[in-house]
Amino acid sequence: MIIESSLDEVKKREKALLIIRDIVENNGRESLYDLTGLSGGFIASPSELSLLETYVGPAIFEDALQEVGIEHMGGEKILPLNRTSSGILATILALVGKGTNVVHYLEQLPAHPSIPRSCKLVGANYFETDVFEEFTIPDNTSLVVITGSTMDLKVIDEDEFRKVIEMAHEKNIPVMVDDASGARLRTVVFNQARACDLGADIAITSTDKLMPGPRGGLMAGREDLIDLIKVKVNQFGLEAQPPVVLAMLNGIKNFSGENLIKSFSRKDEFFDILDKRFNNFQKTPNGVLISPEGLSREIDVDHNLSDNDLAFVLSFILLEDYGIITIPAVGMPGASATIRFDLSTNDAFNMDLNDLGKKIESSFDKLLSVIGDEDKCREIIF
Amino acid sequence: MIIESSLDEVKKREKALLIIRDIVENNGRESLYDLTGLSGGFIASPSELSLLETYVGPAIFEDALQEVGIEHMGGEKILPLNRTSSGILATILALVGKGTNVVHYLEQLPAHPSIPRSCKLVGANYFETDVFEEFTIPDNTSLVVITGSTMDLKVIDEDEFRKVIEMAHEKNIPVMVDDASGARLRTVVFNQARACDLGADIAITSTDKLMPGPRGGLMAGREDLIDLIKVKVNQFGLEAQPPVVLAMLNGIKNFSGENLIKSFSRKDEFFDILDKRFNNFQKTPNGVLISPEGLSREIDVDHNLSDNDLAFVLSFILLEDYGIITIPAVGMPGASATIRFDLSTNDAFNMDLNDLGKKIESSFDKLLSVIGDEDKCREIIF
């Protein structure tokens, strides 16, 4: 076994960072293809960056974000947050009292942990269900939560979405929608309405999910509620900082629904290309993956490597030979060794899938050629 | 009266932003002198910015920040936070139990509100004092807090600092130091030791205070406690995001103790220059200010302007004629109309104080020449 400990993982990651730095320095950023889907974006022009240094840059970007954000999300007012989780915390701090109830409807459990966790912090009772017929709103409920699309990109039915909002509003209870990826996935791919247009009082999206923006949360909704939430946001330091606000603004401006739709159809095309040679790739909503076990089943030559080691070596070959970044090479200790190719990333939009498929095949062939030589594999990783 | 409502203030601010944008576009950033002391810094090279777009940039900057941050703050491990307030919240979430006591010693009340507020959130009892002789640590105390230097830059006595830490450690209670500006003010100007070197278990500083960094919090301290706090930070979205981490790194690297010491002595020099002509300027720890009432007392010609209007017009003349940014022109609705000249800002470091004094005199002369013509004043502001 090559990667045996967290320390090995740290060393492996350091090596990957060095390779990437070399590629950026010698061949430029355009020779790097980040398909992790975790990179986030930071788009900024030199004139914007020089404004960022002054008192006014932030003010200009926040003002501009009001306009661009409302176009993207609907609602009356926008509030940029450090994370979607911080926005959920602030909403619950502002609207949910101790001993009251919070009920959450989502397409498929589990819920994002930030919701029950924030409820616990304020001493509220939290209930969740993914069975629409079982969804009820008990007395003494302070907030109804809807998840637009889950962490695994399962999308809520729009009729159920509307009905939950109706049920809440009949009792005068505000509705917060966690629309982390849903604000784009639901509207662009599934042709649903924006959460605020469906009647949500507060909606939050993640600006790094399915768009070229930074990690952060963008809240939209009723001005009176946003103003209440903003007080908590400023008190506890939950707001997005100016450089992030700038990147949010440019991320939304550079968001292309067409590219997103394309990535959803392209994953089928890409799967078919890979399926000609391999048997163990699987589709994700916006790309493909192969697990360490799946990779192992592709190999019929003798070797002493663990399944995870196979994935690490392949991930390093992809990086070193073709500048393709996948999580096993750069992941933090404990990250999964599954190799994902996310086609909704900025770098993926313009890639030729046949060419990418050939690079994966050729990297796999190289894996086969070194697999019997553990020292050689060790050298590739460290 | 010219500025009568929040709407007027918004319009005034919009005009100021336009003037600043024009100056940046026509004459470049170097023609602008931001003396608000509120700008924060965002220093980044083109190669760093291109790294920011990739999965690895953040990892590289966080690693580099460990080294540079420990040099600045001491301690075993660094944790970059969205705000100092978020770091205080996370520490209290991680270390303070419901019903336990938190005691806080600072040089002068009032304390920063984030500390009692976070205690209230977790249901802890909060006690504070600025009288050292009255400081005691009751039973069932989970955290002792020390403020290194207050919001008004009052600095704690180093012996009292040590004694409070000793008292806490005798009872095995961890000590958190809110060293927002103190991490630089105490060490560089007052020759005190770093909080961690004095025995603090956790210390937090604000990277935009007295250094050219972004708004954000930098925590340092015992690795075991930082790891506990980091869990809360990640759960509730309190960490600094990659662009901010990059700017923190460069802010610390560009911090000059010499410049800070200079700003503290230069404020005396500057005060003397202004005092030749004016009677109502006052010293701040790192600059000078004149209040609207003080400004009014400088004027012996007839006019119908309010004290605040006088300050607004003068602030706009300073901006339009000399590119000098002060808060009355760019401030948010409700901000103070006091004109502060902060000499610890990046832009102030290389300014000739005699020249700056002349610009202020000449702007004041212009104020006198337009003061009788309310329409003219209105035109300057809107």
Interface residues (C-beta under 8 A of the other chain):
Chain A: R13 A16 L17 I20 R21 V24 E25 R29 L32 D34 T36 L38 S39 G40 G41 F42 I43 A44 S47 L49 S50 L51 L52 E53 T54 Y55 V56 P58 A59 I60 L81 N82 R83 T84 S85 S86 G87 L89 L93 P113 S114 R117 S118 L121 V122 P214 R215 G216 G217 Q235 F236 G237 L238 E239 A240 Q241 P242 P243 V244 A247 I325 V330
Chain B: R13 A16 L17 I20 R21 V24 E25 R29 L32 D34 T36 L38 S39 G40 G41 F42 I43 A44 S47 L49 S50 L51 L52 E53 T54 Y55 V56 P58 A59 I60 L81 N82 R83 T84 S85 S86 G87 L89 L93 P113 S114 R117 S118 L121 V122 P214 R215 G216 G217 Q235 F236 G237 L238 E239 A240 Q241 P242 P243 V244 A247 I325 V330 N346
